Amino acid sequence: MKILTLRFKNLNSLKGEWYIDFTRSPFSETGLFAITGPTGAGKTTILDAICVALYHKTPRLDNISVSGNELMTRGTAECLAEVEFEVKGKAYRAFWSMRRSRDKADGNLQPAQVELAEVVSGQVLANQIKKKSELVESVTGLDFGRFTKSMLLSQGQFAAFLNAREAERAELLEELTGTEIYGKISAKVHEHYTQTRQTMAELEARAQGVQLLTEEEAQALEQEQKRLEQEQNQQKSLLNKLDAGLHWWNELEKSRIHKQEAEQALMLAQEVIATSALELDKLARSEPAEALRAPYLLMNEASNHCHQIEENLKQKSEASEETEQGYKQAEILFEAKQSDLEQARQASRALETLLNEKVIPLDQNLRTEHDKKVDLEQRQQHLNSEWDRQQQALSEQQQCLVQVELSLQQIGQYMKEHQADICLEQSLGLWVAQYGRIETQQKEAQQLADQVTADTAKLKQEELKYTADQQQLKLESDQVTRLQQSYSETENKKKQFLKERAIETDIHQLENQLQHQNQVMATLSSLQMVQSQWLNFQREKQKKEQEIPALLLDKQKLELERQQLRQRYTTQNELVKALDRLVSQEERLAEYRTQLIAGEACPLCGSTEHPYASQHAVISLSETRQSMLAADKERESIKEQGDKLNLDISSLERRIEDEQKRQQHIIQEQNQLDGRWQQLAVQAVYTLPIEDADSLKQRMIETEQQSSVLYKTIHEYRDLNQRLTAAKDAQDTALVHYQQAESQLKLFGQQLGYIRSDLEKKQEQQGKLLSEIDGLFSGLIAQIHGKGFVSLEKSALSVWLDSKQNDASVWKETVNKQERYQRELAVHHANVDTGRRQISETEQKLAVMVQELTQQAKRVQQLEQERHILFGNKQVDDERLAGQALCNIAEKAYQHQQEKVMAQQRVLQSLKGEIVNLQSSYAQAQNSQKARIQEWETLLQESLFESTQAFEAALLEKEERHRLMALKEKLFSERDKAQTLVSVAGKTEQQLLNDDMAQEYLPMPKAEFVQQTIALRESIEIRSKQQGEVTNELRSDVKRRQDQQALFQEISEYRGVYDDIQYLHALIGSQSGDKFRKFAQGLTLDNLVYLANKQLQRLHGRYELQRKENQGLELSVVDTWQGDVVRDTKTLSGGESFLVSLALALGLSDLVSHKTSIDSLFLDEGFGTLDAETLDMALDALDSLNASGKMIGVISHVEAMKERIPVQIKVRKQSGLGVSELESRFRGQGILRD
């Protein structure tokens, strides 16, 4: 990164706008230049401008915002800073500015305006503060902290790294290089290690808490399970036989009950038929009358229709007569309304003729004359108003004339009395400026006086502090002596410890023994895990040897049960087929009944009478069909049981196969574990067999005890070593502190001398400044007296100047007023003459206007009299509207009556048409009625009935007939159903008695079957519960064993993770993060020392930096001219400290700028504390840096530096104004003048 140009305005004491181009001569010809000027002139402000343009803050001002801007020059309204810089061959422009509201010096501060842009293209990259800061840091690779440590070394920070304490140096290294991440990594590793260790302990605790069955307990439970299973299978077989017998008895009883119920239902049906004989006879007698129902209903319907038409014809005739009378009356009213309409129209036409020919022309003439009169009245009123306005204006002009003349008299009197104030306009500004310079120097004198007072007090305090530091140095010396004694005591304790433990060799031998014991312990742990797995497999193998025969026995039992189900399925299938044939026979019997013909013999019984054939009697087949469906459902149930049994047998076969495969796998696993056992046993020198678990545990306890003793000895030795190292560190630290205190005390003495010298210079400067102030006062008072004013005292000069500034303003304002009033006087005279002339002209116009208005009023009055005689006060539009309204009313009445006549006419015509239609329909209805009566009388004569009354008596109502027909059908249907049920029940009973097992079931009553079944079910349930408890216990044990095996596997896998994180923790882990952080900081410091030594070789070949051994981040200096003697950095002289600090600063610059090349360097150090020889050395060092291609700017007021560095930016104070300026060639942007 290289600074190309700098532009700034109104920053601190540098008021105005300045521009420095580092790419042009003389900066382009030499890379070394100096910024020179007196103390407080504003040299550092140039570097502040670079910082604020890039980062919006400076090393001295961290917060510049609307709440406070100490960077802006006082008394100005804006400030800005702009830097053009180059990174990797590309130029950028960074801009920052801030202004006050209204561009006033006392206005409120406004938010800062910022910008980052490319110089060549002009493209704006950012114009917001946050985004610009991020982009600047991204482009340059430097944030503000790194920038001020690598490119701009500000005041007070030049030797910060060299003189820092170890903690401060570590913090600074982290800040500069970003190595704080290593501390976080170290703490995170410690946190991960703690969590992993806790998880490992929890897994091991879980493994120890699992409770398993012993081998004897498991075998006893398995034998009990087999016994219960055998007994249960035997009882289930017997139960199946008892269930079959009980089912046979239930079916037999059910068939007998059904047969008895069917016989009772048949008898009941026959009795109900006999009881209902009267109602059935009534139904039979109604059959002939039912055949004549339709003709009878048609005759009655024709008579009713004829009577209805006759009634309608009578009503329509009466309505027609009434309508005809209303029509005649409506015609009479219509003629009257027509006459009224014609009269209204004639009156309207007469009114319209009068209006158009006489009234309207007269009104128009009257309106015209009246408008003329109004116009004349308005013109007269306007002239009157104009006359009043002219009179008022004349009066006002006359008053203004008097006032202006009076003001001119007063102004003349004032100017005569204050004739001396005429010179104030030219001289007062100079006098005020001279007095302002006097005030500025008075403030500087006061500041110097305050500084002298403060420095005097500070000198006294520093002298007291110097005395206290001398006493502290004595205490430090005593502390060094005590720590040396403590170190010797600790070293003796270590020798005694080695002697007591008989440790002649290095402690590393004990550590190797401990490591060997740990390896043996790890091998024994692996042996224990292998042994645990082998024993688990052994128990599982024994269990499999018992389970597989039991499973084979279960398979045989299930196959036997499947054979029995197949036999039951065959028997049930034959029963379903028999019932299906029975249902088919009964369906054919019902079909044959539907085919019987009256008078022909029945093919079954030979009867020629078929009383039920005409009613289509249906035999109920529901009972037989239900029996068949129930049998079919039982068959399907047996089939489902068989399918389920097949699945159980297949599942059992697969399980037997899986168990056998598992048994083979266990044998293979045990063989592999035997091999692993032999390998590990050789490593651990262990010869006992794998079955002996107790011996292995005892061996592990002994090994762990040996390791504990070794660990305790090593821990005590390390503790002594740490205490010895701590004592050594404390001794060295105290010695360093003593040397530092001694060096600082010497430096403090030099600083006291500097303070006394600086105090004397300030006192001398204060005296010169007071003399200069007295001379300025005398000269200013002499100038005032020479202009004719009275002599003044110094104390009254400020008040007098303030009053004269007011007098000068009043004098200037009075002259301006005199000139303005003279111009106004001439204008007022001219306005008075003009006003008088205008009033005379207006009065003549008013006299003519009065005559014209009188004549016009007479003409209007004459026309109004004529209008009143012709039409009175009536209005044309009102009368016209009234006549039109009368015509409209008459016309509406005429139209309304006309519509009523037409409506009456339409109603009358409609009624007459309906009467004609009704008369035609009535004739047709009479003919139809006669035909229906003749047809009925003919049918009645041919029937069994003597009269219509006899027919009506025999005829039944529809509801009654339907009821009797339903009763007949129900009675005969129930009888037929009962006959069918009796037949089916008898056949079912006979089938059960003919069953093969009937002779075996009949000797034992049903009650005994029931008792034996209940007792056997209770016994099976008890054994099932016992078997479930045993099975659950065995399964739980298996589950716990599987979980334990999985837990051992999980522990084995997790131990690898634990070992890895334990090793990583031993390397870099620590709770505070110090272990890895210090390691990273040490590497960073080594790199920094390397870079600083490269710079030292170029600056001065005498010195070389190196890290102190076992001293953390402490540094020392090797003096190659003194036999490579190692010196503490606190013992360096001022010049030596400067060289080393400069080398470290340049090394830090190279270290921080690993991403960006630093081609510009600014050193804000006064170099005032260096002697002549060291100053030459420093200047030689700067020359060598210049030769490396860097542009270097140095801020200093040392004369020797001014002589050695020809290219300078000079900052000069302006006497008495409190501001400074650069050379004129740097004034304004882009202007470079010699």
Steps between C-alpha positions, in 0.01 A plus 500: 500500500635843401363849572482700172331833588347672801241779504350645817322812623448665842653230720622605845729803470551461121224732382418510131534243222833321431616249242816282504590285197757234599534384136651831380830674559671520744332194665538289185876563494572395859293273721603667829343824615439679828199683640648783706372786711479629857322315777119522463521629142301205358754254362311193623182642345632395156507139619158547665366599156621171350338299784165680493475473120553123519349394836292803625709527819851588615739360761416801720124516427313173495151646472413765240121536463216752504527513879857626488771578243821624661683457169324789320679836521319731741300780339446305173188332364650202313801267486610220269778250428571308179774243431592332174687173562624209294466128579645238264529749214140629529420853623209581734364825645370514862300808600355628831336835582279658765322836504280709726139594422436824303877510432533698824777452752243472781271261311432143608733230370358296211569129431830427329512448121733219390596338170736235363555503125736377230723783371525396135137406429345730760267215608366553853544181703339615826338814643390370842725505805475132595527368145791733420690389813449134405616561141809698609598216737434242224696689232800594717501195728541740797251607761562818702704321767728329251531819294629696802742217587637438151474813286444794734684485832335768713638688798559296813466163324840476333663291773176353639586141407858517627408637845179299545463241772456135402118505532476825305737365233288183465184709467668720238616196299146363503358836393749540214501147360155370590635197693227519764331210317763262645386571855141424400611174335690397816200571724267318257726193500495499884120528498472212251739288706296559817176397328661190344649391833160537670327299224762222531445481875122480452536212247724303736256560790212369286698185413556425870129548590350220277352198698484163311359154587741230606538195278316279752211748527468521123502118460237459770275755331542333160409155645198650671397662171520165315301315769225762495492493119462119488223499756324782322514319163350183655221700661428686175464167313252370761318832494455476123331159544270633773415807288404274208269288721345806660446650156323177386268510802425869440416437135273204587310698761473791261354278222242346735396843628469626141282196408271554802471874428418428132222250591349754742521772233319271248214429743471871583487596131218251434303634800538861383372407152189342651441801726524744203249312281233782514740767383633273227137435382436878497804540275369224269157666473652837406667359192190539259438858621866582452465415130228776461693767697651671192170558299329622815777754571495624134120560516532705822790701355298593184204620710724715721676653198166596336378666819825696541479646145138604559601696814789678318267603212255658742780702680647630172158619372439707814849657480442594132185699580677697778798578275277631218332753735842627620615540138207734415564725803870522408413622147289787643787617725745475209297749290494751792880478548554557127297829516703624801826436315394711199403798718839491685688498170310809367576701820871408474522618139340840588749555789798416279386756237481782762842418641683476171349808331484752789629401843840347412610789264404753766696310770810485279489880437451569869795271591731678254418847632534381858846352427609835359384671817690252719812551290479875544453459877807271521713743300387782729590292807840416350575869439398584859735225628779624275451856629519374865814297425670796329417724796648243744813450288560875481471525877745213552756650260481832680562329838797302360645821362492662845657188664785476248584868544510450881725187470747688280529771762574238773763322285679828429517577872646146581770519229604841625538369858695177403729636228798299640335160429558548128844327527373188680403318182861490380695465828277305739548160329880530529474601867273203579738258325795639695307470824401139408868417451570654842225285657638186330847567636351573842330156489830342397672683781237377744537145367875524544449629852268208574750257348783652706290459816402145407856404400634643825255285698578200277873549555448488875291183469753334272778580742301337780432201275871476414580476872231229545640304201845504661348343810311244286824407325647412841198275570542330160862424586393337828235296313762363258712383793203321665401324177855379443492338845161340423635353177796343682268344761274348232800359312620329820154344551512354150841338568369357828193354319719325241720363771207365707341329198835363385444650160838506335393513140281748321133527595420397140578138599213510751276656237589217260415247771166674560431503126580123486262434791229703326550295183475177701187635668350585159581146376340349813188715439486364145539147642214566740279621214590193287432274801163668565397452135617133502304423821187668359528288185554186715178565696308570180633177340380294797162663477474420127581135570188487719269712285543322163366153617203676664423680174511172305252346747267802456514450125386137533205604716389767253517253209277254696249779570498592131411140408199507739380828346513345154268219615254750653502703179407190292200417730374860504531526121270196454239656736497824297447306177204304652328821620556659160321205331207535742463870422504424126222237537274741691556772241392258223185408702405870519559531126271198430214668694518803277451269197170336625192549276142503635316173421817305414652241732805589711803290388595441863171433687250455213251758635302710249436786746779746560371760751844671541618495145305820403647692795861398411570370849870509581659246724741665744844353460677733744555244779653235274713762323615641834604150608696461179666842542592421861656170392689678224625764746627221730680343203670832418601538866666156492678600179628822658628304800682268262657791312611657826646169614693472171646847560596407857674182379689697228600764754618231742704333225668832417571560868658152537718574197600843644582349839721236339680766293548711814644195677761458223577876508559485876750215456687705234504810720632301796782358284598853390488622863724207604756613243476863615538380863823317419649808324414739786609249767848484343523883508390513865705190604174336620467116484168419670204363293228723360233354735677628815353852552600541865873455435491764227329749732767438769781555246341832392477620864870424559607678180290806586660520848850493349406775257360710785831482692700600190260785421522637855881501491510672160238754611704589812815538289321723247353707781849560638623590152212746456568659835870524411416652162255741666768602750746551214240701304421709806872562559558599134184710492599684817848557357349633178266723697796628698696574182191661343445711810864604497484589129169684544643693795786620279254591226282672759795717605554603137127584466520722810777695327289533189206627708716767671642610161155516342367701798780759461426531126130558566576769762731676253234476225239638740711813565556566128130462430400749774745759361357458151145550636598831666649628171185409307283683756706821477494509120124445480418777753729744310314430172161568664620828655639608159150477347368760744365279774583548867779291664386164645613259770585136410211369705244722322623425148279194445181682607594807292557289185165325551322837534681642196397202292141596581576871426648408162189304413275787612703756296484289185128439547439876558675594174291243313180635658583860399545399137181294503290778663618757243384273220166443675449880547505565125264212436246622759492855346420354158231268646316794671473699173372193310236428765349848485468483120327159511237620755394790273448267202290257705261778625425606136412139405259472797292807391441351150410160650220649724316648197506171302374299799195731553381462137540118505293469821204677332505255202498195730204631705286555185559140375412348842158678495419354154592147616276524808200607291550210249585202724517623861774349718465151350807320365507361146659169589267438796186565293626294212578207734156530667318481161712208391428320830120532446534352151710213634246420774212496250697285257596247771134473613398445135763225450414332828132479414582377153706215648213406733253480205740279305558276803124453554463417134775234515348337813155491337631337184695241706190404702292458187763270349516286816117467504502367143771244590315388814176451307683271254667305784170460682338340197791253467486415873127423481558256213785327688285472815219330310744247346655408839154451663386270218822295526463464878136392482593234241783355715285507817226297326757240390655471853382313814381825659134604483559873550768761540439498876577124513824560303610778733431277805724219363781732395787535755711806568854492360665494843271219622558292187878544524492400865301181431725403209813551716339293779426214260852501356660513845289211644571260216869601486552429871334161464724402207810629684413295810456182289847557344667560839352176641651307209846665524525457878418131473769447239764688708422292809532181304837611352643567849382160628658333199842670568798261559575650845133494616539160670803634689330827609157357603614301809637815674241772581552858381534635858807282555651629176448858627658436842808331356549777241483779763746324730741429215490863373582632848797264524627606153468868592703452820777319311499766226551772757785303663658436160474874412678599821783251436529610134509869592776438756709309243442765230591781743823320581578461128421869442726607787780279364460650151497853643813422704675365189403815306619711794840325501525565126406866553761532778765348273418739215475802729835419665671579169333843494593554864868405441520746206356796690711412808815513290392828337421645843843404627653692209300826486201486734454722804201652674621861463638444148852606604683186381435533126480881515848531651636254246353705212620825658849354534505411129375849413765661722772285339385621158496859625853467643618363166345794308630756754854358478491539122416866555772533768760362258411782261477765773802408713693172497597513867177376663285188462172412674428158650237338727592419858509128565220377726382860541177497299486803271789694654771645269871568537763666281828343386787752472728353229766764564534389862561127448131417442411605851124471567340814643151566630301746291453721809875568510513656151588865470272750327664461159523122528137483610402713201679270253351182650153660523522613138606151390212345697256755356617420147485128575147539634416692184626211284322247723165678494517576129532136391214561254595849385840651416570811712671759277436809717607546861434797731686541830348747744794519745673820610850349528558778756639264767782369281859620534701602193662161445171308536325751280760439227445130545122545467537714189730241344237239573233711330729547199540123469121457512465763231739304285271192530229676296265609777364854520571615856362808670645613833347757733759691703610845614866398552732729305745222411228310327399811305858525374530132406157475328476762223142425393269650763138592556525806722218590739508864616295669771325826408596750765214595732222316307518152661516323161778357284570463132713302258714643227306678226577227244276262693197733507190374317431176316725417210710820535875449533705821499869561577 
